[in-house]
């Protein structure tokens, strides 16, 4: 099966669709462009299908390159038979390919090769082919001190290594053993002697066993981290390893090569060859392979979780173009203040000291009230780090002090704000502004438009992933960059107000072109049409084709420039206007009229039904934003710290992170609570993402509070009784071991699992894994 046919089978689409998409990708088209503007060509493959196609295309092309190199290598050695070539050509994974290549791979001189060079291959073949032969008697003929085999024992050992290496390089055997271990092996973790105190955070894994195939990604990554830090030893175990009992894998080796103890002269020696093949050659090799495969699978799942959370965070509801007061809370160092106008332009900054040790509460209120009145502030954005609830109370008093301003306060995630503040981008944007004040600007802007502000931060620093520093950084970056690209292009950007960081994420653009657009805009004024983009240095026809549909020109010469209608389809819109006797401007927004039109009437050889349907939808709601309506959670007054929480309380909160084992919810006490997967719904929940996503506002019940360990157990099932175990038939599975939930921004660590206690709280937090520093 060729690459296109294989991908088509995986996606459940036609090979022609895949071939068309591959052709477009190879021409330099981006996924957002293909998904939005080439539906006729690909048969309407969506962005999710195209991302999978792109990833598999990369893997399968690498596989083909490796296949060609292997065939060439074996051919050069003069050992390529038609049968072997067929097997290599049928290999559908890199693992299978490497198994087949193993006997022909260049390797260091082995004991088996030394024995072959000494002529012991004849003995090995004889004993293997005829077990009735007596090994010692046959070996006596091959004793040769000059060749390094001075006695019978050395000769038999040499022959043994010849067979061991032959058996261990048998691709069919490797495939069978690997499959058996995948289904039956146990992942076993033990504490390294003397590391009990130093590695206490991994205590859950000091004596841990579970099936290899049942190990979830977050637990696998915690175990691997423990191994990397020298706290845990990790091994695969299978079968009864008691003395005198044949290991099941040894039985499979014997079966593969027809070796069985029938009391013949060489059977005992051949049995020893089988045992050594497993213990010396295959066990370590397969253990390394399977643990590597487990890690890769765990990494892929962790990256997938991160990508989903990032997607939801980037597409969170924007508060919109409203003047905003940003507050970056702090105690001793003060609260940093920034006011931005409705376009995000910085107007004024300040630092106030309402909290201990200065306690200038009234003075701070006066300063903030003056700033809000002076700049017509509508919204107050409060970072959710240290002193956030105290600062939230301050904002509440401010609202009471100036009721005429009709202010609204919202708690905003400040994840990554400090990274942005110290970045080169922030330094260019605010060269004369103190680093500490830049964070307040970012907090204000991310309330107005989360997407526009968060694209300025390395996605890995936004803090919505599991074990992001433990996974392949190349794969993580590639996945997260794809998410950012998809989100930015799904929304589109105003070319006259967008930052260079936002423009760089548009289909077809890069950092250099984005900066060129901004510089051209600064030098020549606002763009009046999309066509003017062609005047930007280095922005050629291909780039214009890829980018134009995602760039909006508001209030320009052509009303279509403010929509997602691509310039290449403007003639089609003009034809629709002419056929209906309407002006284009009058068509836009006339929902009742547009819905009466039959899209089929306007199709032709160039523009098919998907394109016409999309255009009519866009004319109905031009430039529509796919993000949800802006809503805020109301944190309960008087509930500001863990000590204020009582079991049974029902609170409103914001989902900050969704993992495979549940969801973390900010309820305004500086410590996110965990809703275990089994407490997300009255119904069975296989995937928490089916129920909640980052940014959702949810109602939760406090189940338990563990102040010493900063843990809050929550449930979204209002029928649950505090203190009861949350696992059960209504959702999730049995609890699994794990660590602790997300720490407040100022107190996150990079450790692994924390010690688990007993009782319902331990069950509730069974799967939680601590996240990384921002």
C-alpha positions as a printed Julia matrix, in Angstrom:
774×3 Matrix{Float64}:
   0.0     0.0     0.0
   1.44    3.39   -0.94
   1.61    6.31    1.51
  -1.5     8.08    0.26
  -3.61    4.9     0.36
  -2.4     4.07    3.84
  -3.22    7.54    5.21
  -6.6     7.43    3.45
  -7.41    4.14    5.16
  -6.44    5.59    8.56
  -8.55    8.71    8.03
 -11.47    6.85    6.45
 -11.35    8.98    3.29
 -10.55    8.41   -0.39
  -6.92    8.2    -1.6
  -7.68   10.98   -4.08
  -8.48   13.33   -1.2
  -5.18   12.52    0.48
  -3.25   12.87   -2.77
  -4.78   16.3    -3.32
  -3.94   17.44    0.21
  -0.39   16.11   -0.05
   0.05   17.97   -3.32
  -1.09   21.23   -1.72
   1.16   20.75    1.32
   4.13   20.01   -0.92
   3.41   23.21   -2.85
   3.73   25.17    0.39
   0.08   25.59    1.32
  -0.73   25.65    5.03
  -3.27   23.53    6.86
  -5.56   26.49    7.72
  -5.55   27.64    4.08
  -6.27   24.16    2.7
  -9.02   23.5     5.27
 -10.75   26.84    4.61
 -10.19   27.6     0.95
  -9.5    24.34   -0.86
 -12.5    22.24    0.14
 -13.33   21.26   -3.44
  -9.8    20.03   -4.01
  -9.58   17.87   -0.87
 -13.21   16.83   -0.58
 -13.65   19.07    2.49
 -10.96   17.58    4.73
 -11.03   19.57    7.96
  -8.08   20.96    9.92
  -8.01   18.02   12.37
  -7.83   15.5     9.52
  -5.2    17.58    7.76
  -3.03   17.84   10.87
  -3.16   14.04   11.27
  -2.41   13.66    7.58
   0.56   16.02    7.86
   1.98   14.12   10.86
   1.53   10.69    9.27
   2.96   11.91    5.99
   6.1    13.0     7.82
   6.4     9.62    9.6
   5.72    7.49    6.52
   8.13    9.46    4.36
  10.83    8.96    6.99
   9.9     5.25    6.97
  10.32    5.11    3.19
  13.7     6.84    3.37
  14.86    4.36    5.97
  13.47    1.43    3.94
  15.43    2.54    0.87
  18.63    2.92    2.91
  18.23   -0.56    4.43
  17.55   -2.21    1.07
  20.6    -0.49   -0.4
  22.78   -1.58    2.53
  21.76   -5.25    2.36
  22.06   -5.24   -1.42
  25.58   -3.86   -1.11
  26.43   -6.75    1.21
  25.16   -9.17   -1.44
  22.62  -10.67    0.97
  19.31   -9.3    -0.37
  17.04  -12.19   -1.37
  13.61  -11.75   -3.01
  11.97  -13.04    0.18
  13.83  -10.58    2.41
  13.14   -7.69    0.03
   9.44   -8.55    0.14
   9.41   -8.57    3.96
  11.24   -5.25    4.11
   8.83   -3.73    1.61
   5.87   -4.95    3.66
   7.2    -3.59    6.98
   4.7    -0.98    8.15
   6.55    0.43   11.18
  10.06    1.61   11.92
  10.33   -1.06   14.64
   9.54   -3.89   12.22
  11.98   -2.44    9.69
  14.81   -2.33   12.23
  14.03   -5.9    13.38
  14.49   -7.14    9.8
  17.69   -5.16    9.39
  19.21   -6.34   12.68
  21.18   -9.33   11.27
  22.72   -7.12    8.56
  23.46   -4.02   10.58
  27.07   -3.02   11.07
  27.94   -3.75   14.68
  30.91   -4.18   16.97
  32.71   -7.5    16.79
  30.71   -9.91   18.93
  31.53  -13.2    20.64
  29.39  -14.97   18.06
  31.32  -13.41   15.18
  34.65  -14.37   16.75
  33.39  -17.95   17.08
  32.24  -17.97   13.44
  35.65  -16.72   12.31
  37.2   -19.63   14.25
  35.06  -22.1    12.28
  32.61  -22.96   15.06
  29.58  -22.32   12.84
  29.81  -25.93   11.67
  29.53  -27.17   15.27
  26.62  -24.85   16.08
  24.72  -25.99   12.98
  25.44  -29.66   13.73
  24.17  -29.59   17.31
  21.15  -27.47   16.35
  20.31  -29.73   13.39
  20.86  -33.04   15.21
  20.27  -32.92   19.01
  21.23  -36.61   19.28
  24.89  -35.62   18.91
  26.92  -35.38   22.13
  28.06  -31.73   22.52
  31.36  -32.47   24.34
  32.41  -35.12   21.87
  31.59  -32.95   18.86
  33.28  -29.92   20.41
  36.53  -31.78   20.99
  37.2   -31.69   17.25
  37.22  -27.87   17.27
  39.62  -27.17   20.13
  42.26  -24.73   18.84
  44.23  -22.62   21.35
  45.66  -20.4    18.6
  42.14  -19.29   17.65
  41.25  -18.6    21.28
  39.32  -21.79   21.98
  41.69  -23.86   24.13
  39.22  -26.37   25.58
  35.82  -27.99   25.06
  34.08  -25.57   27.4
  35.28  -22.54   25.41
  34.31  -24.21   22.13
  30.75  -24.96   23.32
  30.38  -21.43   24.65
  31.45  -20.06   21.26
  28.9   -22.24   19.48
  26.28  -21.13   22.0
  26.92  -17.46   21.18
  26.58  -18.18   17.47
  23.09  -19.62   17.98
  22.14  -16.96   20.55
  22.91  -14.16   18.12
  21.12  -15.96   15.31
  18.0   -16.47   17.45
  18.07  -12.92   18.83
  18.1   -11.47   15.31
  15.08  -13.42   14.09
  12.48  -10.76   13.12
   9.52  -13.15   13.44
  10.54  -14.14   16.97
  11.12  -10.52   17.97
   7.66   -9.59   16.7
   5.99  -12.42   18.66
   7.87  -11.7    21.88
   7.2    -7.99   21.63
   3.47   -8.62   21.19
   3.42  -11.07   24.1
   5.18   -8.63   26.42
   2.88   -5.77   25.42
  -0.11   -7.83   26.48
   1.33   -9.57   29.54
   4.25   -7.64   31.01
   4.12   -5.75   34.29
   5.75   -2.35   34.7
   7.62   -2.57   37.99
   9.11    0.41   39.85
  11.19    0.18   43.03
  12.96    2.79   45.1
  16.75    2.82   44.8
  18.29    1.91   48.14
  19.19    4.99   50.14
  16.97    7.34   48.1
  13.85    7.01   50.28
  14.14   10.44   51.9
  15.58   12.34   48.95
  12.95   10.94   46.6
   9.94   11.21   48.93
   7.9    12.96   46.25
   7.92    9.65   44.33
   6.8     7.6    47.33
   3.75    6.28   45.48
   6.13    4.4    43.18
   8.57    2.97   45.76
   6.9    -0.43   45.32
   4.66   -0.1    42.31
   3.44   -2.73   39.84
   0.84   -2.45   37.1
   0.25   -3.88   33.65
   2.32   -2.32   30.92
  -0.66   -1.89   28.63
  -2.74   -0.35   31.44
  -0.25    2.32   32.5
  -1.69    5.8    31.75
   0.54    8.49   30.3
   0.77   10.74   33.36
   1.8     7.84   35.6
   4.36    6.56   33.09
   5.96   10.0    32.85
   6.1    10.29   36.64
   7.87    6.92   36.87
  10.32    7.84   34.12
  11.04   11.12   35.85
  11.76    9.22   39.06
  14.16    6.98   37.14
  15.88    9.95   35.52
  16.39   11.55   38.93
  18.0     8.35   40.24
  15.21    7.63   42.73
  13.48    4.71   41.01
  14.61    1.58   39.2
  12.22    0.46   36.48
  11.86   -2.98   34.91
   9.47   -5.14   32.92
   8.43   -8.43   34.48
   6.42  -11.29   33.06
   5.6   -14.8    34.17
   6.83  -16.69   37.23
  10.54  -15.98   37.62
  11.07  -18.58   40.35
  14.09  -20.92   39.94
  13.38  -24.1    38.01
  10.33  -22.72   36.19
  10.7   -22.02   32.49
  10.04  -18.4    31.6
   7.18  -18.11   29.06
   9.42  -16.15   26.69
  11.98  -18.96   26.79
   9.18  -21.33   25.79
   8.37  -19.1    22.81
  12.01  -19.09   21.71
  12.17  -22.88   21.97
   8.93  -23.24   20.03
  10.14  -20.91   17.27
  13.28  -23.0    16.67
  11.89  -26.44   17.47
  13.98  -26.86   20.61
  12.45  -29.19   23.18
  13.92  -31.37   25.9
  13.32  -34.95   24.79
  16.24  -36.44   26.67
  18.59  -36.34   23.68
  22.3   -35.69   24.14
  22.26  -32.04   23.03
  18.84  -31.05   24.41
  20.21  -29.74   27.71
  22.84  -27.66   25.92
  20.25  -26.3    23.48
  17.98  -25.46   26.44
  20.83  -23.43   27.9
  21.18  -21.62   24.57
  17.48  -20.7    24.75
  17.76  -19.46   28.36
  20.8   -17.35   27.57
  19.18  -16.0    24.41
  16.35  -14.64   26.55
  18.32  -13.46   29.58
  21.42  -12.11   27.89
  20.25  -11.03   24.46
  16.52  -10.46   24.19
  15.24   -9.37   27.6
  17.26   -6.17   27.83
  16.75   -5.37   24.15
  12.97   -5.79   24.3
  12.67   -4.08   27.69
  14.48   -1.05   26.28
  12.27   -1.07   23.18
   8.99   -1.4    25.07
   9.83    1.14   27.75
  10.84    3.5    24.96
   7.55    2.81   23.22
   5.65    3.42   26.48
   7.47    6.69   26.97
   6.77    7.78   23.4
   3.09    6.94   23.75
   2.93    8.75   27.1
   4.65   11.77   25.56
   2.22   11.81   22.65
  -0.73   11.73   25.03
   0.74   14.42   27.27
   1.36   16.6    24.2
  -2.21   15.96   23.07
  -3.57   17.03   26.47
  -1.39   20.14   26.4
  -2.54   20.97   22.86
  -6.23   20.64   23.74
  -5.88   22.86   26.79
  -3.87   25.42   24.85
  -6.51   25.45   22.1
  -9.26   26.16   24.61
  -7.24   28.83   26.39
  -6.37   30.63   23.15
  -9.99   30.54   22.0
 -11.33   31.72   25.36
 -13.99   34.41   25.15
 -12.52   37.91   24.71
 -13.89   40.75   26.82
 -13.53   42.89   23.74
 -12.33   46.45   23.03
 -12.93   48.01   26.43
 -10.59   50.18   28.49
  -9.04   47.93   31.12
  -7.15   48.33   34.38
  -4.61   45.51   34.8
  -3.5    44.58   38.32
  -0.49   42.31   38.86
  -0.83   41.45   42.58
   2.05   41.46   45.02
   2.63   41.96   48.75
   5.97   43.48   49.73
   6.77   44.62   46.19
   3.34   46.18   45.71
   0.58   45.77   43.16
   1.65   46.73   39.64
  -0.97   48.74   37.76
  -1.41   49.36   34.03
  -4.26   51.03   32.16
  -4.79   50.19   28.48
  -7.34   51.71   26.12
  -9.88   49.77   24.07
  -7.2    48.92   21.48
  -4.74   47.64   24.1
  -2.55   50.75   23.93
  -0.79   51.47   27.21
  -1.99   54.73   28.75
  -0.55   54.86   32.25
   1.15   52.76   34.92
   1.59   52.88   38.68
   2.69   50.8    41.65
   0.53   50.79   44.79
   1.0    49.19   48.22
  -2.39   48.22   49.66
  -1.15   45.08   51.43
   1.31   44.31   54.21
   3.71   45.68   55.17
   2.64   49.19   54.03
  -1.14   48.58   54.15
  -1.93   51.75   52.2
  -5.47   50.6    51.4
  -7.19   53.98   51.25
  -4.35   55.63   49.36
  -4.42   52.83   46.8
  -8.18   53.16   46.31
  -7.75   56.87   45.66
  -5.05   56.26   43.04
  -7.05   53.54   41.27
 -10.27   55.56   41.33
  -8.48   58.5    39.74
  -6.98   56.3    37.0
 -10.33   54.67   36.22
 -12.13   58.0    35.98
  -9.37   59.62   33.92
  -9.27   56.85   31.29
 -12.89   55.65   31.3
 -12.03   52.17   32.52
 -14.71   49.48   32.14
 -12.9    46.35   33.3
 -10.46   45.41   36.03
  -8.21   42.44   35.24
  -6.61   40.83   38.3
  -3.75   38.33   37.96
  -4.4    35.12   39.86
  -1.0    34.76   41.55
   0.2    35.67   45.04
  -2.1    38.17   46.84
  -4.76   37.79   44.13
  -7.7    37.38   46.52
  -6.55   40.3    48.64
  -6.29   42.36   45.44
  -9.68   41.05   44.31
 -11.12   42.42   47.56
  -9.4    45.72   46.83
 -11.08   45.81   43.41
 -14.41   45.08   45.09
 -13.97   48.07   47.39
 -12.99   50.21   44.39
 -16.23   49.26   42.58
 -18.21   50.29   45.67
 -16.24   53.54   45.95
 -16.98   54.65   42.36
 -20.35   53.08   41.47
 -20.88   55.59   38.69
 -18.08   54.04   36.61
 -19.89   50.65   36.5
 -16.65   48.69   36.76
 -16.46   44.9    36.42
 -13.64   42.86   37.98
 -12.37   39.58   36.53
  -9.66   37.21   37.74
  -7.26   36.42   34.89
  -4.69   33.63   34.61
  -1.26   35.21   34.74
   0.51   32.07   33.53
   3.46   33.1    31.42
   3.12   36.82   32.18
   6.53   36.95   33.82
   8.04   35.12   30.83
   6.57   37.74   28.5
   7.72   40.6    30.74
  11.36   39.56   30.46
  11.19   38.64   26.76
  12.87   40.41   23.88
   9.44   41.05   22.39
   8.28   42.9    25.52
  11.53   44.88   25.6
  10.9    46.03   22.02
   7.26   46.82   22.75
   7.98   48.72   25.99
  11.68   49.66   25.98
  11.26   52.31   28.69
   8.88   50.37   30.93
  10.09   48.49   34.01
   9.94   44.69   33.63
   7.65   44.39   36.65
   5.02   46.67   35.05
   4.97   44.84   31.72
   3.19   41.93   33.4
   0.3    44.2    34.39
  -0.05   45.3    30.76
  -0.13   41.66   29.63
  -2.79   40.8    32.24
  -5.01   43.67   31.06
  -4.61   42.79   27.4
  -5.22   39.06   27.83
  -8.62   39.92   29.28
  -9.45   42.04   26.23
  -8.22   39.44   23.76
  -6.55   36.27   25.14
  -5.46   35.08   21.7
  -3.76   38.31   20.67
  -1.77   38.48   23.92
  -0.96   34.82   24.51
   0.63   34.38   21.07
   3.47   36.55   22.39
   4.41   33.86   24.9
   6.11   30.53   24.25
   3.18   28.08   24.47
   5.22   25.88   26.85
   5.21   28.73   29.38
   1.44   29.12   29.52
   1.12   26.35   32.1
  -1.68   24.12   30.82
   0.27   20.91   30.2
   1.42   17.8    32.05
   5.15   17.15   32.25
   5.94   19.47   29.35
   9.66   19.43   30.18
   9.74   15.61   30.15
   8.54   15.12   26.6
  10.2    15.52   23.2
  10.65   19.25   22.87
  10.65   19.04   19.07
   7.31   17.19   18.95
   5.85   19.45   21.64
   6.86   22.63   19.85
   5.55   21.31   16.53
   2.2    20.37   18.07
   1.74   23.6    20.01
   2.79   25.75   17.06
   0.13   23.99   14.98
  -2.49   24.73   17.66
  -1.55   28.4    17.76
  -1.62   28.62   13.96
  -5.05   26.96   13.78
  -6.5    29.2    16.51
  -5.18   32.47   15.08
  -6.4    31.66   11.59
  -9.78   30.45   12.85
 -10.35   33.9    14.33
  -8.51   36.04   11.76
  -6.76   39.31   12.58
  -7.19   43.0    11.86
  -4.16   43.79    9.74
  -4.18   47.42   10.91
  -4.03   46.71   14.65
  -2.44   43.26   14.99
   1.0    42.97   16.56
   3.88   41.42   14.66
   3.67   38.39   17.0
   0.03   37.82   16.01
   0.61   38.44   12.31
   3.51   35.95   12.3
   1.01   33.16   13.08
  -1.13   33.88   10.03
  -1.09   31.32    7.24
   1.84   31.94    4.91
   3.5    34.61    7.06
   6.61   34.42    9.22
   8.36   36.72   11.68
  10.15   38.7     8.95
   7.03   39.25    6.84
   5.0    40.16    9.92
   7.54   42.81   10.87
   7.56   44.07    7.28
   3.77   44.49    7.42
   3.99   46.45   10.67
   6.81   48.65    9.35
   4.89   49.31    6.12
   1.79   50.16    8.16
   3.75   52.52   10.4
   5.36   54.25    7.41
   2.31   54.5     5.13
  -0.67   54.5     7.45
  -3.46   51.96    7.73
  -4.1    49.53    4.89
  -7.21   50.52    2.95
  -7.52   47.2     1.13
  -6.13   43.69    1.11
  -4.63   44.39   -2.29
  -2.28   46.92   -0.69
  -0.58   44.03    1.11
   1.13   43.18   -2.17
   3.2    46.36   -1.73
   4.79   44.99    1.45
   8.42   43.98    0.8
   8.9    40.24    0.18
   5.16   39.51    0.3
   4.69   37.71   -3.02
   1.71   36.19   -4.8
   1.95   32.79   -3.07
   2.15   34.4     0.36
  -0.75   36.69   -0.47
  -2.81   33.68   -1.54
  -2.11   31.88    1.74
  -2.61   34.86    4.05
  -5.17   37.23    2.52
  -8.32   35.4     3.63
  -7.24   35.51    7.29
  -6.27   39.2     7.3
  -9.1    41.67    7.85
  -9.18   45.3     6.69
 -11.92   46.99    8.7
 -13.75   49.98    7.18
 -11.7    49.68    4.0
 -12.52   50.37    0.37
 -14.05   46.92   -0.18
 -16.48   45.58    2.43
 -15.4    42.01    1.61
 -11.92   42.83    2.92
 -13.38   42.78    6.44
 -14.67   39.23    5.99
 -13.22   35.73    5.59
 -14.16   35.75    1.9
 -10.92   35.17   -0.02
  -9.99   37.75   -2.69
  -9.82   34.98   -5.29
 -13.6    34.51   -4.85
 -14.57   38.2    -5.08
 -15.72   37.69   -8.71
 -18.12   35.0    -7.45
 -19.6    37.41   -4.88
 -20.0    40.04   -7.59
 -21.83   37.51   -9.75
 -24.14   36.62   -6.85
 -24.86   40.33   -6.37
 -25.55   40.83  -10.08
 -27.78   37.75  -10.36
 -29.85   38.86   -7.38
 -29.95   42.51   -8.39
 -28.35   43.58   -5.13
 -25.38   45.69   -4.14
 -22.64   43.78   -2.28
 -22.91   46.1     0.74
 -26.64   45.51    0.97
 -26.16   41.75    0.74
 -23.86   41.66    3.75
 -25.83   40.88    6.88
 -29.19   40.37    5.16
 -29.69   36.98    6.75
 -33.27   36.39    5.63
 -32.44   37.09    1.98
 -29.22   35.08    1.93
 -30.89   32.02    3.44
 -33.4    31.99    0.57
 -30.63   31.67   -1.99
 -29.81   28.25   -3.47
 -25.99   27.77   -3.36
 -26.15   25.27   -6.24
 -27.33   28.05   -8.54
 -23.97   29.83   -8.25
 -21.57   26.9    -8.67
 -19.43   26.58  -11.76
 -16.27   24.77  -12.9
 -14.09   26.94  -10.66
 -16.21   27.28   -7.52
 -18.02   24.26   -6.08
 -20.81   23.9    -3.56
 -18.6    24.02   -0.4
 -17.09   27.35   -1.46
 -20.42   28.93   -2.39
 -22.0    27.72    0.85
 -19.11   29.17    2.88
 -19.36   32.5     1.07
 -23.09   32.83    1.7
 -22.49   32.0     5.37
 -19.75   34.61    5.56
 -21.92   37.27    3.91
 -24.56   36.5     6.51
 -22.15   37.09    9.43
 -18.96   38.63    8.01
 -15.82   38.18   10.07
 -17.71   36.22   12.7
 -15.66   35.29   15.73
 -15.79   31.56   16.57
 -15.02   32.25   20.22
 -17.79   32.02   22.84
 -19.55   34.93   24.5
 -17.63   36.53   27.35
 -18.78   35.44   30.81
 -17.14   35.64   34.22
 -17.16   33.4    37.28
 -18.31   34.9    40.56
 -16.03   33.85   43.4
 -17.86   33.67   46.7
 -17.22   36.54   49.11
 -15.41   35.5    52.25
 -13.84   32.45   50.57
 -10.27   33.55   49.97
  -8.01   30.84   51.42
  -8.12   27.1    52.02
  -9.1    27.81   55.63
 -12.33   29.41   54.41
 -13.44   26.23   52.63
 -15.89   23.87   54.29
 -17.02   20.47   52.98
 -20.41   20.79   51.32
 -19.89   24.33   50.04
 -21.14   24.89   46.5
 -18.98   27.35   44.62
 -18.5    28.73   41.14
 -15.1    28.37   39.53
 -13.14   28.39   36.29
 -11.59   25.26   34.75
  -7.87   25.95   34.45
  -6.61   22.61   33.17
  -8.05   19.34   31.89
  -6.03   16.14   32.23
  -6.69   12.48   31.59
  -7.64   12.0    35.23
  -9.89   14.98   35.81
 -10.07   18.76   35.8
  -8.51   21.48   37.92
 -10.8    24.32   38.95
  -9.87   27.77   40.28
 -12.34   28.62   43.05
 -10.43   31.68   44.22
  -8.36   30.3    47.1
  -4.9    30.39   45.48
  -4.98   26.62   45.02
  -6.86   24.87   42.25
  -9.11   22.05   43.36
  -9.3    18.73   41.55
 -12.49   17.26   40.18
 -11.52   13.64   39.65
 -12.77   12.05   36.42
 -15.19    9.97   38.49
 -16.79   13.14   39.94
 -17.28   15.06   36.7
 -20.71   13.69   35.87
 -23.46   11.36   37.0
 -22.76    9.42   33.8
 -19.68    7.34   33.03
 -16.88    9.56   31.73
 -14.14    8.04   29.59
 -12.48   11.33   28.66
 -12.77   14.43   30.93
 -12.59   16.58   27.81
 -16.05   15.3    26.87
 -17.43   17.16   29.89
 -15.26   20.25   30.44
 -12.57   22.31   28.79
 -10.17   24.99   29.96
 -11.96   28.29   30.55
 -15.36   26.76   31.33
 -17.27   28.23   34.27
 -18.57   25.39   36.43
 -20.37   24.82   39.7
 -18.56   22.53   42.14
 -19.1    21.09   45.59
 -16.25   20.99   48.11
 -15.75   17.38   49.11
 -12.63   17.56   51.27
  -9.92   20.03   52.24
  -6.39   18.99   53.19
  -4.71   22.19   54.41
  -1.28   20.68   55.3
  -0.85   19.41   51.76
  -2.71   22.24   49.97
  -5.29   19.92   48.44
  -8.91   20.57   47.62
 -11.21   17.78   46.52
 -14.19   18.91   44.42
 -17.13   17.29   42.7
 -19.4    18.46   39.91
 -22.05   15.99   41.08
 -24.23   17.97   43.44
 -25.65   14.72   44.84
 -22.26   13.66   46.25
 -21.82   13.69   50.01
 -18.62   15.24   51.37
 -16.16   12.66   52.61
 -17.41    9.83   50.42
 -15.13    8.19   47.89
 -15.61    9.69   44.46
 -14.8     6.67   42.35
 -17.67    4.46   41.36
 -19.95    3.25   38.61
 -21.22    6.73   37.81
 -17.97    7.84   36.22
 -14.3     7.13   35.75
 -12.52    4.02   36.86
 -10.81    2.99   40.04
  -8.43    5.62   41.39
  -4.79    5.43   40.42
  -1.7     6.54   42.23
  -0.34    9.98   41.62
   0.74   13.35   42.9
  -0.85   16.66   43.59
  -2.71   19.37   41.7
  -1.48   22.59   40.25
   0.21   24.89   42.72
  -0.38   28.65   42.85
   1.62   30.49   40.22
   4.23   31.62   42.71
   4.76   28.22   44.24
   4.89   25.63   41.46
   7.73   23.17   41.49
   9.11   20.71   39.01
   8.83   17.7    41.27
   7.03   14.49   40.55
   4.34   12.77   42.54
   3.77   13.73   46.15
   3.2    11.27   48.99
  -0.34   10.02   48.98
  -2.34    9.64   52.14
  -5.2     7.31   52.89
  -8.92    7.87   52.76
 -11.17    9.62   50.29
  -8.78   12.5    49.73
  -6.07   10.12   48.57
  -8.55    8.5    46.22
  -9.67   11.86   44.91
  -6.15   12.96   44.12
  -5.07    9.54   43.01
  -4.23   10.58   39.44
  -3.15   14.19   39.94
   0.33   15.12   38.76
   2.02   18.33   39.63
   2.54   20.67   36.72
   5.63   22.59   35.78
   6.86   26.04   36.68
   5.6    28.62   34.28
